[in-house]
Amino acid sequence: MANIRIRVSFNKGKRGIKLSRLSALSGEVFRLLDLLAADIGVDTDPNKWIALNFTESSLNYDNQYLGEVSDQSRRIYNQQFRELLSSPAEKVAANGYGIETVKQYIKIANAVELGESIDFGVYSNGEPSPAEWLNFDKQEAMKVEVFKSKANQVIYEGGIQGYVHSLHKEAQNAGELPWIKIRELSTNRLISCYYKDSQYNEVVSLLEPKDAVVFVSGKMRATLPEQKLEMIEARKFEKAPPYSREDFEKFFGCAPGLAGDVSAADHIREVRDNGENA
């Protein structure tokens, strides 16, 4: 049997660390180590993780899980941890780590401030010192969120129907497009529809009348697995023609052979009788 043990060094080569930062970073690191253990099937208990073997200068200490695991589990854990810290962001995003583990990895990246550093030492076979050291790359870790987001998206051509909720004449950031928000009829959700400057007059024409139903078609982006529509890069805007009573009355008599030889009145009576007897 073996123990999972990872050494951590905050601000290697520097003198000490602020207590407020130690509290913030050590907690996030512990959560990552625990989640990674769960990913490989180790039934961990958070209360069995301890910190030991502290050294002076920059803060160095071991994170060790007191519960025993098989030697194979320890090797798998070290390999998974090694790949997480040393792989490029795109590979980390696609490598099958648990969702919460990846979120925690990104959370550490957001927590590390300018001038701070974290290094991890991976032990092998119960040796007194780590067999190798891995640096936590804040910039690479932050890219994981971008790749993970793209991996969970699907882009397709389609359209929605709804009402205009709001119009934004300017883009939020340089290089982006202005947008219009549509209240989709089928879901009642607000969907951002981005348009080019050349489409501005077309977009403005959708605002009258106030309750106009509009159609927006273009390149749609949805998230998986729930297939939740997030935005549309609009190619075409259309306003639905007003619906009048005359349009409604046109339906009457549009399918005279629908009931066969039975009159419309008898057909309706038969349908009602069947419904009552059901």
Helices and strands as residue ranges (DSSP letters): E 5-10, H 19-39, G 46-48, E 49-55, E 59-65, H 71-86, H 89-94, H 99-111, E 118-122, E 132-135, H 138-151, E 153-168, E 179-184, E 190-194, G 197-199, H 200-204, G 205-207, E 213-223, E 228-239, H 245-249, H 264-277
